[in-house]
Amino acid sequence: MKEKFLRLNLFLGLIILLGASVLIIFQYTFIKTWYYSLAWWSFILIMDSVNFRMSRSSLIYDYGKGFFFYAFLSVTVWLLFELFNLRINNWSYHNLPLNTPLRWFGYFVAFATVIPALMELSRFFGNLFKGKRMSLFRLNITPLLLWGSLFLGVVCIFLPLIWPLLFFPLVWLCFVFLLEPVNYWLGNPTFIKDIAQRNWDRFWSWLMAGLAAGFFWEFWNFWSGSHWEYSIPYLNFGRIFQMPVFGYFGFLPFALEIFVIVQMMNYGWEKLRGKVFLQSILFVLLILFDLGVFWTIDRLTLVG
């Protein structure tokens, strides 16, 4: 039954995506407002079904209810970057619903797609790259490399906050440098451990996932009535959809950041397994954090 459901998701996703895309041509208000979220959630269903057909493995098949864990924490993870944006001021939101609860529901539904989408796309490219020799070099992991990466990660967090006009791109790199050595010390999967073994498959899969997701993020955002608009210092030209062409380079390291953050999430969740009280406290704190950042977005990032 579960396998039939996963196979049917391909057709369900296609019906929703194609239906919403046709209706938006006729300027249906509801579809224009919610097109971005409809497109992404239907695409996630499509990719999950494709991945299952390719390898009998997918996010929903492997994790079941854990899929919603990733979707829920995806909101909080993305909101970390919204906090950065309060300083670097690279994007703003336009034409969102006027009703606050409805608008905040829209934030949640849209931001919840980030991690599931990248995980599905990385699996897809991982299936394509499987068995192919794509290694460049072997990395020698030393204490100097690990501590240097950690230090660089801290620097990459503070430089955009101090000089945002000059160092804003480091927002899309900081967590890679910061969390890769931590994940390595904790025994979590890491890119550096893979590369030390001349296995670059995971790195390329996530890099390509970022590029593909970036295209779809901007493509579906362009056609949505409720959308964001992006601007970057010095390089704010050559737009493809709403994004300056140089902005697309940020999607590649952003995907790597999501990978390292997901490994930390998995580790933390395992530590909390069976501890219902602590899980409940964490859930409440994350909800409060999300609502607080939603409130901040409304006042500082929402234009109209």
C-alpha positions as CSV (number, residue, x, y, z in Angstrom):
1,M,0.0,0.0,0.0
2,K,2.8,2.4,0.9
3,E,4.6,1.7,-2.3
4,K,1.5,2.4,-4.4
5,F,1.0,5.6,-2.5
6,L,4.5,6.7,-3.3
7,R,4.1,5.9,-7.0
8,L,0.8,7.7,-7.1
9,N,2.4,10.8,-5.7
10,L,4.0,11.4,-9.1
11,F,0.6,11.8,-10.7
12,L,-0.9,13.7,-7.8
13,G,2.0,16.2,-7.9
14,L,1.8,16.6,-11.6
15,I,-1.9,17.3,-11.5
16,I,-1.5,19.9,-8.8
17,L,1.4,21.6,-10.4
18,L,-0.1,21.6,-13.9
19,G,-3.5,22.7,-12.6
20,A,-2.1,25.6,-10.6
21,S,0.1,26.6,-13.6
22,V,-2.9,26.7,-15.9
23,L,-5.1,28.6,-13.4
24,I,-2.5,31.2,-12.7
25,I,-2.6,32.1,-16.4
26,F,-6.2,33.2,-15.8
27,Q,-5.1,35.3,-12.8
28,Y,-7.1,33.5,-10.2
29,T,-6.5,35.4,-7.0
30,F,-6.1,32.4,-4.7
31,I,-3.7,30.6,-7.1
32,K,-1.6,33.8,-7.6
33,T,-1.3,34.2,-3.8
34,W,-0.4,30.5,-3.1
35,Y,1.2,29.5,-6.4
36,Y,4.7,29.3,-5.0
37,S,3.8,26.9,-2.2
38,L,1.5,24.8,-4.4
39,A,4.3,24.5,-6.9
40,W,6.9,23.5,-4.4
41,W,4.8,21.0,-2.5
42,S,3.6,19.3,-5.6
43,F,7.2,19.2,-6.9
44,I,8.4,17.6,-3.7
45,L,5.7,14.9,-4.2
46,I,6.9,14.4,-7.8
47,M,10.6,14.2,-6.8
48,D,9.8,11.8,-3.9
49,S,8.0,9.5,-6.3
50,V,10.8,9.7,-8.9
51,N,13.4,8.9,-6.3
52,F,11.5,5.9,-5.1
53,R,11.1,4.7,-8.7
54,M,14.8,5.1,-9.3
55,S,16.2,3.5,-6.1
56,R,13.3,2.3,-4.0
57,S,14.4,5.0,-1.5
58,S,12.9,8.4,-0.9
59,L,12.4,10.9,1.9
60,I,8.8,9.9,2.6
61,Y,9.6,6.2,2.2
62,D,12.7,6.2,4.4
63,Y,11.5,8.6,7.2
64,G,7.7,8.4,7.2
65,K,6.5,10.7,9.9
66,G,10.1,12.0,10.1
67,F,9.4,13.8,6.8
68,F,7.3,16.3,8.8
69,F,10.2,16.7,11.3
70,Y,12.3,18.0,8.4
71,A,9.5,20.2,7.1
72,F,8.9,21.7,10.6
73,L,12.6,22.4,11.3
74,S,13.0,23.7,7.8
75,V,11.0,26.8,8.9
76,T,13.3,27.5,11.8
77,V,16.4,26.9,9.7
78,W,15.4,29.3,7.0
79,L,14.4,31.9,9.6
80,L,18.1,32.0,10.7
81,F,18.8,33.5,7.2
82,E,15.9,35.8,7.6
83,L,17.6,37.2,10.7
84,F,20.8,37.7,8.6
85,N,18.7,39.5,6.1
86,L,17.7,42.1,8.7
87,R,21.3,43.3,8.4
88,I,22.3,42.5,4.9
89,N,18.9,43.6,3.5
90,N,19.1,41.5,0.3
91,W,15.5,40.6,-0.2
92,S,12.0,41.8,0.6
93,Y,8.5,40.4,0.4
94,H,5.6,41.8,-1.7
95,N,1.9,41.3,-2.1
96,L,1.4,38.9,0.8
97,P,-2.0,38.4,2.3
98,L,-3.1,41.3,4.5
99,N,-4.6,39.0,7.2
100,T,-1.8,38.3,9.7
101,P,-2.7,34.7,10.7
102,L,-3.1,33.8,7.0
103,R,0.2,35.5,6.1
104,W,2.1,33.8,8.9
105,F,0.6,30.5,7.8
106,G,1.9,31.3,4.3
107,Y,5.4,31.9,5.8
108,F,5.3,28.5,7.5
109,V,4.1,26.6,4.5
110,A,6.6,28.2,2.1
111,F,9.6,28.0,4.4
112,A,8.8,24.3,5.3
113,T,9.7,23.3,1.7
114,V,13.4,24.3,1.9
115,I,14.9,21.2,3.5
116,P,12.6,18.6,2.0
117,A,13.1,20.1,-1.5
118,L,16.9,20.1,-1.2
119,M,17.0,16.6,0.3
120,E,14.8,15.2,-2.5
121,L,16.9,16.9,-5.2
122,S,20.2,15.7,-3.6
123,R,18.8,12.1,-3.7
124,F,17.8,12.5,-7.3
125,F,21.3,13.7,-8.3
126,G,22.9,11.1,-6.1
127,N,21.0,8.4,-8.0
128,L,22.2,9.9,-11.3
129,F,25.8,10.2,-10.2
130,K,26.0,6.8,-8.6
131,G,28.9,4.7,-9.9
132,K,30.5,7.6,-11.8
133,R,34.0,8.7,-11.1
134,M,33.7,12.3,-10.1
135,S,36.5,12.8,-7.5
136,L,38.9,15.7,-7.9
137,F,41.4,15.2,-5.1
138,R,41.8,13.5,-1.7
139,L,41.6,15.8,1.4
140,N,44.0,15.2,4.3
141,I,42.0,15.9,7.5
142,T,44.2,17.5,10.2
143,P,43.4,19.3,13.5
144,L,44.6,22.5,11.8
145,L,42.1,22.0,9.0
146,L,39.2,21.4,11.4
147,W,40.0,24.2,13.8
148,G,40.8,26.6,10.9
149,S,37.4,25.8,9.4
150,L,35.7,26.4,12.7
151,F,37.4,29.7,13.1
152,L,36.6,30.7,9.5
153,G,33.0,29.9,10.1
154,V,32.8,32.2,13.1
155,V,34.5,35.0,11.0
156,C,32.0,34.4,8.2
157,I,29.1,34.9,10.6
158,F,30.4,38.2,12.0
159,L,31.8,39.9,8.9
160,P,28.4,40.2,7.1
161,L,26.9,41.6,10.3
162,I,29.7,44.2,10.7
163,W,30.2,45.1,7.0
164,P,27.1,43.8,5.1
165,L,27.8,45.7,1.9
166,L,31.1,44.0,1.4
167,F,30.7,40.6,3.0
168,F,27.1,39.7,2.5
169,P,28.0,36.6,0.3
170,L,29.6,34.9,3.4
171,V,26.1,34.3,4.8
172,W,25.8,31.5,2.3
173,L,29.1,29.9,3.4
174,C,29.4,30.4,7.2
175,F,27.6,27.3,8.4
176,V,29.6,25.0,6.1
177,F,32.8,26.1,7.7
178,L,31.3,26.3,11.2
179,L,29.5,22.9,11.3
180,E,31.6,20.6,9.1
181,P,34.3,20.2,11.7
182,V,31.7,19.9,14.5
183,N,29.9,17.1,12.5
184,Y,33.2,15.4,12.0
185,W,34.0,15.4,15.7
186,L,30.5,14.1,16.5
187,G,30.8,11.3,13.9
188,N,28.1,12.6,11.6
189,P,28.3,12.4,7.8
190,T,30.5,15.2,6.4
191,F,31.8,16.4,3.1
192,I,35.4,16.5,4.4
193,K,35.2,12.8,5.5
194,D,33.8,11.9,2.0
195,I,36.5,13.8,0.2
196,A,39.2,12.3,2.4
197,Q,38.1,9.0,1.0
198,R,38.0,10.5,-2.6
199,N,34.2,10.2,-2.6
200,W,32.8,13.3,-4.1
201,D,29.3,12.0,-4.9
202,R,27.5,13.6,-2.0
203,F,29.2,16.9,-2.5
204,W,28.3,17.1,-6.2
205,S,24.7,15.9,-5.5
206,W,24.1,18.6,-2.9
207,L,25.8,21.3,-5.1
208,M,23.6,20.4,-8.1
209,A,20.5,20.2,-5.8
210,G,21.3,23.8,-4.8
211,L,21.6,24.9,-8.4
212,A,18.3,23.2,-9.4
213,A,16.4,24.4,-6.4
214,G,17.7,27.9,-7.0
215,F,16.3,27.9,-10.5
216,F,12.9,26.6,-9.4
217,W,12.8,29.0,-6.4
218,E,13.2,31.9,-8.7
219,F,11.0,30.6,-11.5
220,W,8.0,29.9,-9.4
221,N,8.5,33.0,-7.3
222,F,8.5,35.1,-10.6
223,W,5.0,33.9,-11.5
224,S,3.6,34.2,-8.0
225,G,1.5,37.2,-6.9
226,S,3.0,36.9,-3.4
227,H,6.7,36.9,-4.0
228,W,10.1,38.2,-2.8
229,E,12.4,40.6,-4.7
230,Y,16.1,40.3,-4.4
231,S,18.8,42.9,-4.7
232,I,22.6,42.7,-4.0
233,P,25.2,45.4,-3.7
234,Y,27.4,46.1,-6.7
235,L,26.1,43.2,-8.7
236,N,22.4,44.0,-9.0
237,F,22.1,43.5,-12.8
238,G,21.4,40.8,-15.4
239,R,18.2,39.5,-13.7
240,I,16.9,36.0,-14.4
241,F,13.4,36.2,-13.0
242,Q,13.6,38.2,-9.8
243,M,17.3,37.3,-9.1
244,P,20.4,39.1,-10.4
245,V,22.5,36.5,-12.3
246,F,25.4,36.6,-9.8
247,G,22.9,35.8,-7.0
248,Y,22.4,32.3,-8.3
249,F,25.9,31.4,-7.2
250,G,24.7,31.7,-3.6
251,F,22.3,28.7,-4.0
252,L,25.2,26.3,-4.4
253,P,26.9,26.8,-1.0
254,F,23.5,27.3,0.6
255,A,22.6,23.7,-0.3
256,L,25.9,22.6,1.4
257,E,24.9,24.6,4.4
258,I,21.5,22.8,4.6
259,F,23.3,19.5,4.5
260,V,25.6,20.3,7.4
261,I,22.6,21.7,9.4
262,V,20.6,18.6,8.7
263,Q,23.3,16.4,10.1
264,M,23.3,18.5,13.3
265,M,19.5,18.2,13.4
266,N,19.7,14.5,13.1
267,Y,22.3,14.2,15.8
268,G,20.2,16.4,18.2
269,W,17.0,14.5,17.5
270,E,18.7,11.2,18.3
271,K,19.9,12.6,21.6
272,L,16.3,13.6,22.4
273,R,14.7,10.3,21.3
274,G,12.3,9.1,24.0
275,K,12.6,12.2,26.1
276,V,9.1,13.5,25.5
277,F,9.3,16.4,28.0
278,L,12.5,17.8,26.5
279,Q,11.0,17.4,23.0
280,S,7.9,19.3,24.0
281,I,9.9,22.1,25.5
282,L,12.0,22.3,22.4
283,F,8.9,22.3,20.2
284,V,7.4,25.2,22.1
285,L,10.6,27.2,22.0
286,L,10.9,26.7,18.2
287,I,7.3,27.8,17.7
288,L,7.9,30.9,19.8
289,F,11.1,31.6,17.8
290,D,9.3,31.2,14.5
291,L,6.5,33.5,15.5
292,G,8.9,36.1,16.8
293,V,10.8,36.1,13.5
294,F,7.5,36.2,11.5
295,W,6.6,39.3,13.5
296,T,10.0,40.8,12.7
297,I,9.6,40.0,9.0
298,D,6.3,41.8,9.0
299,R,7.9,45.0,10.3
300,L,11.3,45.0,8.6
301,T,11.2,42.8,5.4
302,L,7.6,43.0,4.2
303,V,7.1,45.8,1.8
304,G,3.5,45.4,0.7
